[in-house]
């Protein structure tokens, strides 16, 4: 038996700096492609571990699309857990098909031969007692579904791993984090965040996808299926050390982003050091590279290379500024930072703290 674990789809997202309508259609299409994959590969159930939507008031169009999609794949069960972004009554006004199976605010269990899938919405009313109420049979293959941040404490928005140990869990399917990660839960089982299906911004870097589970070996290393998303968010470092002209800096960035398709998001972090007079112009960098990608962002993480003593006796505004800082009682490192930022400000550069 094959099972998909996905989470944090965030349909109907409010997106900035991109075509929000286009991206939301792509997010919906990526979810559709995952369902197509499931149908083509004999997947029995799709676990949605929270945040199917980005808003508590999704559009009727999106809800109708999901209802129709689930109806058209009756051999696949959709096991849905509400996340912190999902409204409590999102599907109440929608006639959902019988293969749509929600988890409630008490432990809800679905059985497939020797596989048990149990899930619960964590609420203010149940977060203290839910761990004691979980009762799983040792000779079953057990999957538990929860949404929240892993923690050693017990709160309404956390998942306490310590209280889930030795509960006969083979696979803990989690939602909330947008990056794929997993680790051992105890001697028997593992826990896993599937991450989101597709990155929507620069805080969701890298390949995204869903986890494909084999019910006969739930505690094995999880398999992340990727390459379904329309776009990927890349974060690239470009070292501009010893690059003094704008053309040299531009060529360093061009080399760093070479091979990335134009349909993707690209964030470039400028790194290294530069000297006074280097033609580092973030405005022109953005103008040159924005047209090359779906979305482009540049961040300056460079350091100004300067010998402070060269300016200690300079009769200029820069020299006066440096001497004033050196006379202060500040720690040496703080003096260097102030001089660094001050000289860059005198040059008219944008300062990012």
C-alpha positions in Angstrom: 0.0 0.0 0.0 1.3 3.4 -1.0 0.5 6.6 0.9 1.3 10.3 0.1 2.2 12.7 2.9 1.9 16.4 1.9 1.3 19.6 3.8 1.3 23.4 3.6 -0.1 23.8 0.2 -1.4 27.3 1.0 -3.9 27.6 -1.8 -5.3 31.2 -2.3 -2.2 32.8 -1.0 -1.8 36.5 -0.8 1.4 37.1 -2.7 3.4 40.2 -3.3 5.8 41.3 -6.1 4.5 38.6 -8.4 1.3 37.8 -10.4 -0.7 36.5 -7.5 -3.5 35.1 -9.6 -1.1 33.3 -11.9 0.8 31.8 -8.9 -2.3 30.6 -7.2 -3.4 28.9 -10.3 0.0 27.2 -10.5 -0.2 26.1 -6.8 -3.6 24.5 -7.5 -2.2 22.9 -10.7 0.8 21.5 -8.7 -1.7 19.9 -6.2 -3.6 18.5 -9.2 -0.3 17.0 -10.6 0.3 15.3 -7.3 -3.1 13.8 -7.4 -2.5 12.6 -11.0 0.8 11.1 -9.8 -1.1 9.3 -7.0 -3.7 7.9 -9.4 -1.0 6.7 -11.9 1.0 5.0 -9.1 -1.8 3.2 -7.2 -1.6 5.4 -4.1 -4.4 4.5 -1.7 -4.4 7.6 0.5 -3.2 11.2 0.5 -2.5 12.7 3.9 -2.8 16.5 4.0 -1.1 17.5 7.2 -2.5 21.0 7.5 -2.6 24.4 5.8 -4.3 23.3 2.6 -5.3 26.9 2.4 -3.5 30.1 3.2 -6.6 31.9 4.4 -9.7 31.1 6.5 -11.9 32.4 3.7 -10.7 30.6 0.5 -12.6 31.3 -2.8 -15.6 29.2 -3.7 -13.8 28.5 -7.0 -10.9 26.8 -5.2 -13.1 24.8 -3.0 -15.3 23.6 -5.9 -12.1 22.6 -7.8 -10.9 20.5 -4.9 -14.3 18.9 -4.4 -14.4 18.0 -8.1 -10.9 16.7 -8.1 -11.5 14.5 -5.1 -14.7 13.2 -6.6 -12.9 12.2 -9.8 -10.4 10.0 -7.9 -12.7 7.8 -5.8 -10.0 5.1 -5.3 -7.9 7.6 -3.3 -8.8 8.7 0.2 -8.0 12.3 1.1 -7.2 12.5 4.8 -7.4 16.1 5.7 -6.1 17.8 8.9 -6.8 21.5 9.4 -3.7 23.7 10.1 -3.3 27.0 11.7 -4.1 28.8 8.4 -7.2 26.7 7.6 -10.6 28.0 8.8 -12.5 25.7 11.1 -15.6 25.4 8.9 -14.0 25.7 5.4 -15.8 22.8 3.9 -19.0 22.9 5.9 -20.9 24.5 3.0 -19.4 22.2 0.4 -20.9 18.8 -0.5 -17.6 16.8 -0.2 -17.4 13.3 -1.6 -17.1 10.2 0.7 -13.4 9.7 0.0 -12.7 13.1 1.7 -12.0 12.1 5.3 -11.2 14.9 7.8 -9.5 14.6 11.1 -11.4 16.2 14.0 -10.4 17.8 17.3 -10.4 14.4 18.9 -8.4 11.4 17.7 -9.8 10.3 14.4 -8.7 7.0 13.0 -8.9 5.4 9.5 -7.9 1.8 9.0 -6.6 0.1 5.9 -6.0 -3.6 6.6 -3.0 -3.6 8.9 -2.4 0.2 8.6 -3.9 2.6 11.1 -3.8 6.4 10.3 -4.8 8.6 13.3 -4.9 12.3 13.4 -6.1 15.2 15.6 -6.5 19.0 15.4 -4.6 20.6 18.3 -6.8 23.1 20.0 -6.9 25.2 23.2 -9.2 22.6 24.7 -7.3 19.4 23.9 -3.6 20.2 23.8 -3.0 19.0 27.3 -4.8 15.7 27.2 -4.4 14.5 23.6 -1.1 12.7 24.2 -2.6 10.5 27.0 -5.6 9.7 24.8 -3.6 8.3 21.9 -3.9 4.5 22.0 -2.3 2.6 19.1 -2.0 -1.2 18.8 1.6 -2.5 18.7 1.0 -5.1 16.0 -0.5 -2.5 13.6 1.5 -0.2 11.3 0.7 3.2 12.8 0.8 6.6 11.2 0.0 9.7 13.3 -0.9 13.1 11.7 -0.4 16.4 13.5 0.2 20.0 12.6 2.5 22.3 14.6 6.1 23.2 15.6 8.0 20.4 17.3 8.8 21.2 20.9 9.7 19.8 24.3 6.8 21.8 25.8 3.1 21.3 25.5 1.2 24.2 23.9 -1.8 24.7 21.5 0.5 25.3 18.5 3.3 22.7 19.3 3.9 19.0 18.9 5.6 17.5 21.9 7.8 14.7 20.6 8.7 13.5 24.1 5.1 12.7 24.8 4.8 10.8 21.5 7.7 8.4 22.1 6.9 4.8 22.8 3.4 5.1 21.6 3.8 2.5 18.8 4.1 5.2 16.1 5.9 4.1 12.9 5.6 7.4 11.0 4.6 10.8 12.4 3.3 12.9 9.5 3.8 16.6 10.4 2.8 19.9 8.8 3.8 23.5 9.6 7.5 23.7 8.5 7.9 24.5 4.8 11.1 22.5 4.3 11.5 18.7 4.1 13.1 17.2 7.2 12.9 14.0 9.2 14.6 12.2 12.2 14.1 9.3 14.5 11.2 9.6 17.0 12.1 6.6 19.1 13.5 3.1 18.6 10.4 2.2 16.5 9.4 5.2 14.4 10.4 8.4 12.7 8.8 11.9 12.4 8.8 13.9 9.1 7.8 17.3 7.8 7.0 16.9 4.1 7.5 20.7 3.5 5.4 22.6 1.1 4.6 21.5 -2.5 5.9 24.6 -4.1 7.9 27.7 -2.9 6.0 31.0 -2.9 8.7 33.4 -1.7 12.3 33.8 -0.7 11.8 32.1 2.7 10.9 28.8 0.9 14.2 28.0 -0.8 15.0 24.8 -2.7 13.2 21.8 -4.2 9.8 21.1 -2.8 7.4 18.2 -3.1 5.7 15.4 -1.2 6.7 12.2 0.6 5.8 8.8 -0.9 5.4 6.1 1.8 5.5 2.4 1.5 3.1 1.1 4.2 5.3 -2.0 4.7 8.3 0.0 5.6 7.1 3.2 7.3 10.2 3.8 9.4 12.6 3.8 6.4 14.2 7.0 5.2 11.3 9.0 3.6 11.3 9.5 -0.2 10.6 13.1 -1.3 9.1 13.3 -4.8 10.0 16.6 -6.5 9.9 18.1 -10.0 6.2 18.7 -10.0 6.4 22.4 -9.0 6.1 25.2 -11.6 8.9 27.3 -10.0 11.7 26.9 -7.6 13.2 29.5 -5.2 17.0 29.7 -5.5 19.3 31.5 -3.1 22.8 32.0 -4.6 26.0 33.6 -3.2 28.1 35.7 -5.5 31.6 36.6 -4.3 32.6 40.1 -5.6 35.9 40.3 -3.8 38.5 42.1 -6.0 35.7 43.1 -8.4 36.0 46.8 -8.7 34.1 47.8 -11.9 30.4 47.3 -12.4 31.1 45.0 -15.3 33.2 42.7 -13.2 30.5 42.6 -10.5 27.8 41.9 -13.1 29.9 39.1 -14.6 30.3 37.5 -11.1 26.6 37.5 -10.6 26.0 36.2 -14.2 28.3 33.3 -13.5 26.7 32.6 -10.1 23.2 32.3 -11.6 24.1 30.5 -14.8 22.1 27.4 -15.4 19.0 28.7 -13.6 15.9 28.7 -15.8 14.1 32.0 -16.3 10.9 30.7 -14.8 12.3 30.6 -11.3 12.8 32.9 -8.3 16.4 34.0 -7.7 17.9 35.7 -4.7 21.5 36.7 -5.0 23.6 37.4 -1.9 26.6 39.6 -2.6 29.5 38.3 -0.5 33.2 39.1 0.0 34.9 42.4 0.4 35.3 45.5 -1.8 37.4 48.6 -1.8 36.3 52.2 -1.8 35.5 53.2 -5.3 34.2 49.8 -6.4 31.2 50.3 -8.6 28.7 48.2 -6.6 25.3 49.5 -7.5 22.4 47.5 -6.2 19.8 49.5 -8.2 21.5 48.8 -11.5 22.0 45.1 -10.5 18.3 44.8 -10.0 17.5 46.6 -13.2 19.8 44.3 -15.2 18.7 41.0 -13.7 15.0 41.4 -12.9 14.0 40.8 -16.6 15.9 37.5 -16.6 13.8 35.7 -14.0 10.2 35.4 -12.8 11.3 37.2 -9.6 14.7 38.6 -8.7 16.2 39.9 -5.4 19.7 41.1 -4.4 21.0 41.4 -0.9 24.3 43.0 0.0 26.3 41.0 2.5 29.7 42.4 1.6 32.2 44.2 3.8 34.1 47.4 2.9 37.9 46.7 2.9 39.5 49.7 4.5 42.7 50.5 6.4 41.5 52.9 9.0 44.9 54.4 9.6 45.1 55.6 6.0 42.3 58.1 6.9 43.3 59.0 10.4 45.0 62.3 9.4 43.1 62.9 6.2 41.9 66.5 5.9 38.4 65.7 4.6 34.9 64.9 5.9 35.8 61.2 5.8 39.0 61.8 7.8 37.1 63.9 10.4 34.4 61.2 10.7 37.0 58.5 11.2 38.9 60.5 13.8 35.7 61.2 15.7 34.8 57.5 15.9 38.3 56.5 16.9 38.2 59.0 19.9 35.1 57.4 21.2 35.0 54.8 24.1 33.3 52.2 22.0 34.8 48.7 21.6 37.2 48.3 18.7 34.9 46.1 16.6 32.0 48.5 17.0 34.3 51.4 15.9 35.2 49.5 12.8 31.5 48.7 12.0 30.5 52.4 12.5 33.4 53.5 10.2 32.4 50.9 7.6 28.8 51.9 7.5 29.5 55.6 7.8 31.9 55.7 4.8 29.4 53.7 2.7 26.7 56.2 3.7 28.9 59.1 2.7 29.2 57.4 -0.7 25.5 57.4 -1.0 25.1 53.6 -0.8 22.0 51.8 0.4 22.9 50.4 3.9 21.2 47.1 4.8 21.5 46.4 8.6 
